[in-house]
Amino acid sequence: MTKNRLAILIQAFTWLGIWSLTMFVEGPIIGHGGLFHQIMSLRILLMVIFFNVVQRLLMPIFYKGKRQKFIFFSLLSIVLLVSCSVTMDLMMGFPQRMLEEMPQFNGLPPFPRKPLPFTMIPSVMMSVLVYGVAATLSSFSAFENQRKAEEEANRRRLEAELSLLKSQINPHFLLNTLNNIYTLSLTDSAKTPTALLKLSSMVQYILYDCNKPKVELEQDLAFLQDYLALQKLRLPENVKLEVQFPTQAIEGQIEPMILINYIENAFKHGVSTLEDCLIRIQIALEEHQLHLRVCNSLLERAPQSTQNGFGLSNTQQRLEHSYAGKFQLHTQEENGLYCVDLRLKLSS
């Protein structure tokens, strides 16, 4: 059932309930009350028509900014409703005739008719009340529709931004990896076929899985392990690599390639052939949270925090888009090491 049909059904049952309640409460007071039933039914019918005119015709005019047209037709509709209601009262003699039909008033002198202004007051008040209710409900509905439209627009904008960020990261990562393999081919060509095989597996992941909003954590960790295996092929003997991955069952989902840049950054800034170096990579699972800690030796160059460049700033934006309020990222220098700590709440 569509939203519009549901709203119409709810409104129909509401008016039917008002009519039934009026009949139930007022009917016993006036006996058979045939005239009363006719008048009340006509009044409620007029109110239903007026309610829908305000909600479906007048309020859209207001939302379009046509204020003068809106005021004119609003006043016109109220005047027409009040005129119809008062005319009906005068022609049918309501409530005088209704009271005269009640047994307890038999034999009494006729009731004097109320002045016209007093006859108009109940109709005017009821018209304003129905107008207010219709306008309020329409405003709430319009506000909710606008909120949902804005949320949808924001969602589409974020998706477009994330797609752009991913499309930027993949070529950036592949370029760095190809440069590493080229260097390896010059220094140790026997390892090049193994490196190309690892690269093939990584490219397959990038082409077929990274276009998804989320992937299984196990897949992303396998990608990281291929990357680390590729790096081991080219590391000089003075670089010590310590890797610790989860040993328990790996569950949960993560945005693809959200971790790789922090690991790649350690190899970019923490490797030297002139001095002993350490790269430590630790990934742990704590309930529904992933903890990544990457440390590398601080070398005699510009501070690493000022050299993060394109890859890390891109990853930072992705974290803020996809994991707003669900991640903690800290960097620090301790004991000659530059360390990155990332805690990330996983999707189930």
C-alpha positions in Angstrom: 0.0 0.0 0.0 1.4 3.4 -1.0 1.9 6.2 1.5 -0.8 8.4 -0.1 -3.4 5.6 0.1 -2.5 4.9 3.7 -2.9 8.6 4.6 -6.3 8.7 2.8 -7.5 5.6 4.7 -6.3 7.1 8.1 -8.2 10.3 7.4 -11.3 8.5 6.3 -11.4 6.4 9.5 -10.7 9.5 11.5 -13.7 11.4 10.1 -15.9 8.3 10.4 -14.8 8.0 14.0 -15.7 11.7 14.7 -19.1 11.2 13.1 -19.8 8.0 15.0 -18.7 9.5 18.3 -21.0 12.5 17.7 -23.9 10.3 16.9 -23.3 8.1 19.9 -22.9 11.0 22.4 -25.5 13.4 21.1 -28.1 10.9 19.7 -29.6 9.8 23.1 -29.9 13.4 24.2 -32.3 14.4 21.4 -34.2 11.2 21.0 -34.4 10.1 17.4 -32.8 13.3 16.2 -33.3 12.8 12.5 -32.7 16.5 11.8 -29.6 16.5 14.0 -28.2 13.5 12.1 -28.7 15.2 8.8 -27.1 18.5 9.9 -24.1 16.8 11.6 -23.5 14.6 8.6 -23.6 17.6 6.3 -21.3 19.6 8.6 -18.7 16.8 8.8 -18.9 16.3 5.0 -18.2 20.1 4.6 -15.3 19.8 7.1 -13.8 16.9 5.2 -13.9 18.7 1.9 -12.5 21.9 3.5 -9.7 19.9 5.3 -8.6 18.3 2.0 -8.8 21.7 0.1 -6.5 23.2 2.7 -4.1 20.3 2.9 -3.9 19.4 -0.8 -4.6 22.6 -2.7 -3.8 25.6 -0.5 -0.7 24.5 1.4 1.2 23.6 -1.9 0.5 27.2 -3.0 2.1 28.4 0.2 5.2 26.2 -0.3 5.7 27.6 -3.8 6.0 31.0 -2.2 2.9 32.5 -3.8 1.8 34.2 -0.5 -0.8 36.6 -1.9 -2.5 33.9 -3.9 -2.4 31.7 -0.8 -4.0 34.3 1.5 -6.7 35.1 -1.0 -7.8 31.5 -1.5 -7.5 30.8 2.2 -9.9 33.6 3.1 -12.2 32.7 0.2 -12.4 29.0 1.3 -13.1 30.0 5.0 -15.8 32.5 3.9 -17.4 29.8 1.7 -17.4 27.2 4.5 -18.8 29.7 7.0 -21.4 30.8 4.5 -22.5 27.3 3.7 -22.7 26.4 7.4 -24.6 29.5 8.4 -27.0 29.2 5.4 -27.7 25.6 6.4 -28.5 26.6 10.0 -30.8 29.4 8.9 -32.7 27.3 6.3 -33.2 24.3 8.6 -33.8 26.4 11.7 -31.0 24.7 13.7 -30.9 24.5 16.7 -34.3 25.8 17.3 -36.2 23.1 15.3 -34.0 20.4 16.8 -34.8 21.6 20.4 -38.5 21.8 19.5 -38.5 18.2 18.5 -37.1 17.1 21.9 -40.0 15.7 24.1 -38.9 17.7 27.2 -39.6 21.0 25.4 -43.1 20.1 24.1 -45.7 22.8 25.0 -43.1 25.5 25.7 -43.0 28.8 23.7 -40.9 28.8 20.6 -37.2 29.5 21.2 -36.1 32.9 19.9 -33.6 32.8 17.1 -30.1 33.9 17.8 -28.7 37.0 16.1 -26.8 36.3 12.9 -23.3 37.1 14.5 -23.9 34.5 17.2 -24.9 32.0 14.6 -21.7 32.6 12.7 -19.3 32.3 15.7 -19.4 28.5 16.0 -18.9 28.1 12.3 -16.0 30.5 12.2 -14.3 28.8 15.2 -14.8 25.4 13.7 -13.4 26.5 10.3 -10.3 28.1 11.9 -9.7 25.0 13.9 -10.0 22.6 10.9 -7.8 25.0 8.9 -5.2 25.0 11.6 -5.2 21.2 11.9 -4.9 20.7 8.2 -2.1 23.3 7.8 -0.2 21.8 10.8 -0.4 18.3 9.5 0.6 19.4 6.0 3.6 21.3 7.4 4.8 18.3 9.4 4.4 16.2 6.3 6.3 18.7 4.1 9.1 19.0 6.8 9.4 15.2 7.0 9.6 14.9 3.2 12.2 17.7 3.0 14.3 16.0 5.7 14.2 12.7 3.9 15.1 14.4 0.6 18.0 16.1 2.3 19.2 12.9 3.8 18.9 11.1 0.5 20.9 14.0 -1.2 23.6 13.8 1.5 23.8 10.0 1.2 24.2 10.3 -2.6 26.8 13.0 -2.2 28.8 11.0 0.4 28.6 7.9 -1.9 30.0 10.0 -4.8 32.7 11.4 -2.6 33.7 7.9 -1.3 33.7 6.6 -4.9 36.0 9.4 -5.9 38.3 8.8 -2.9 38.5 5.1 -3.7 39.2 5.7 -7.4 42.0 8.0 -6.3 43.5 5.6 -3.8 43.7 2.6 -6.1 45.9 4.1 -8.8 48.0 5.8 -6.1 48.6 2.4 -4.4 49.3 0.5 -7.6 51.8 3.2 -8.8 53.8 2.8 -5.5 53.6 -1.0 -5.8 54.8 -1.1 -9.4 57.7 1.2 -8.5 58.7 -1.2 -5.7 58.6 -4.2 -8.1 60.6 -2.2 -10.6 63.3 -1.6 -8.0 63.2 -5.3 -7.0 63.7 -6.3 -10.6 66.9 -4.3 -10.7 68.3 -5.5 -7.4 67.0 -9.1 -7.2 65.4 -10.2 -10.5 64.9 -13.8 -9.3 62.2 -12.6 -6.9 60.3 -10.6 -9.6 58.0 -13.5 -10.7 56.8 -14.0 -7.1 56.2 -10.3 -6.7 54.2 -10.2 -9.9 52.1 -13.1 -8.7 51.3 -11.3 -5.4 50.5 -8.2 -7.3 48.1 -10.1 -9.5 46.2 -11.3 -6.5 46.1 -7.7 -5.1 44.9 -6.3 -8.4 42.1 -8.8 -8.5 40.9 -7.7 -5.1 41.1 -4.0 -6.2 39.1 -4.6 -9.4 36.4 -7.0 -8.2 35.9 -6.2 -4.5 36.9 -2.6 -3.8 33.9 -1.2 -5.7 31.7 -2.6 -2.9 30.8 -0.4 0.1 31.9 -3.1 2.5 33.9 -6.4 2.3 34.5 -9.2 4.6 37.4 -8.4 7.0 39.0 -11.7 6.1 39.4 -10.5 2.5 40.9 -7.2 3.4 43.4 -8.8 5.8 44.4 -11.4 3.1 45.1 -8.4 0.8 47.3 -6.8 3.5 49.2 -10.1 3.9 49.9 -10.2 0.2 51.2 -6.7 0.4 53.4 -7.5 3.3 54.7 -10.6 1.5 55.5 -8.4 -1.5 57.4 -6.0 0.8 59.4 -8.7 2.4 60.9 -9.6 -1.0 62.6 -6.2 -1.3 63.5 -5.3 2.3 67.2 -5.1 3.0 68.6 -7.2 5.9 69.0 -4.2 8.2 65.1 -3.8 8.3 63.3 -5.8 10.9 59.7 -6.5 10.2 57.4 -7.7 13.0 53.8 -8.7 12.0 51.0 -9.9 14.2 47.6 -10.7 12.8 44.5 -12.2 14.5 44.7 -15.9 15.2 41.0 -16.3 16.1 38.1 -16.6 13.6 37.8 -13.4 11.6 34.3 -12.0 11.4 32.8 -8.6 10.5 32.9 -6.2 7.5 35.1 -3.3 6.7 35.4 -0.7 4.0 38.0 -2.0 1.5 41.6 -0.6 1.6 40.9 1.6 4.6 44.0 0.1 6.5 46.6 -0.2 3.7 47.8 3.4 3.6 48.9 3.4 7.3 50.9 0.2 6.6 52.3 1.5 3.3 53.2 4.8 5.0 55.4 2.8 7.5 57.4 1.3 4.6 57.6 4.6 2.8 59.1 6.5 5.8 60.6 3.8 8.0 63.0 2.0 5.6 66.6 2.9 5.1 69.7 1.0 3.9 72.0 3.1 6.0 70.8 2.2 9.5 68.9 -0.4 11.4 65.1 0.0 11.1 62.1 -1.5 12.6 58.5 -1.8 11.2 55.9 -3.3 13.6 52.4 -4.1 12.4 49.8 -5.4 14.9 46.2 -6.1 14.1 43.9 -7.3 16.9 40.2 -8.0 17.2 38.4 -6.9 20.4 34.7 -8.0 20.3 33.3 -5.9 17.4 36.3 -3.5 17.2 39.5 -3.7 15.1 42.7 -2.3 16.5 45.5 -1.5 14.1 48.9 -0.3 15.5 51.7 0.5 13.0 55.1 1.7 14.2 58.2 2.5 12.2 61.6 3.8 13.0 62.1 7.6 13.0 64.8 8.3 10.5 67.0 11.3 10.0 64.6 13.2 7.8 61.7 15.6 8.0 59.2 14.7 10.7 56.9 12.0 9.3 53.7 13.7 10.4 54.5 16.4 7.9 55.0 13.9 5.0 51.8 12.0 5.1 50.8 13.3 1.7 47.9 12.3 -0.5 47.2 8.7 0.7 46.7 9.3 4.4 44.7 12.5 4.0 42.5 10.6 1.6 42.1 7.7 4.1 41.3 10.3 6.8 38.4 11.6 4.7 37.1 8.1 4.1 37.1 7.4 7.8 35.2 10.6 8.6 32.6 9.7 5.9 32.1 6.0 6.6 32.9 5.7 10.3 31.9 9.0 11.8 31.8 8.6 15.6 33.0 5.0 15.2 36.7 5.3 15.0 39.7 6.7 17.1 42.9 7.7 15.4 46.0 8.7 17.3 49.7 9.3 16.2 52.6 9.7 18.5 56.4 9.4 18.7 57.9 7.1 21.4 61.2 5.5 21.9 62.5 6.5 18.4 59.3 5.1 16.7 56.5 6.8 14.9 53.2 5.0 15.8 49.7 5.1 14.4 46.8 3.7 16.5 43.5 3.1 14.8 40.5 1.7 16.6 37.6 1.0 14.3 34.1 -0.4 15.0 33.3 -3.1 12.5 30.0 -3.7 10.7 28.3 -7.0 11.4 
